[in-house]
Amino acid sequence: MALKEFKEFKNVLKIVANVVFLIGVIISVFILSGNVIAGVYNMSLSYFMLLPAMVFLGDFFNNFRSFSFFLFCTTFVIIISLGSRGTLLCMAVITILKTILINLKYLGKELVFRFCFIGSILLLIIQFEKILT
């Protein structure tokens, strides 16, 4: 029963992502054309576009459809043009985690754990002085 509900959730999420994408593109066109004055930075619209971006990216990773990648790139360009760096950071973290989960199937958990452990140790060494202050 839970698997069926999760599949239904994913289907509804795809529909919602398409609607949000359409609304976001329309609002972005108005903002970028100058018809609506929203300033040079619009964090709320950028985070609004995060949901469709992640759904399209997940669909691309699962099915390798070029149309999903095109939609992801469109949302990515909209987010960049609106100037939100936090949304880009969220997208990067989710993309890295999704890539690690995909690689877990092929590489094995031990190898991925070693890469993550070495990466976190390197990050701690590089940022050690900033962490202490």
Steps between C-alpha positions, in 0.01 A plus 500: 500500500779746582669444165178577318457819702859602425444449127186712524697764689765507228234534230333789683842656561575491126169667421556767765857554374371557146241752621756680719745502209245654267401768751866566585595542135216745444593705807869490405427624149305793648779580747786466252320700232444787743121490496494415872739676733642250747853630537816323394477227763198276553566228754139386536455428128834320490398268782161469331684360196705257711224236512463469121877502456546207736209304352636550146852407612372187673306406189814550292708281734234227502398498132779692318249704303644802322176696542529472879856626480385792283233591756758474779738728310217750445423515872873524572535802269195665658644449848837641395341800330301582815822500705435246773816322610332304780277319254804407293665360812190291574500373142870411522458310826198307373678419172809375683290286735301359208824419317639326808182293533522398134867408541423292810334245274807463283803577715418352834442667831857472626656692210243778520549520878875537451452783249259679733730453799807627314302792359375605843850472649637718217221751555578514872871551430435777248246682717667425839592861575150629414341231715703604803413869466 
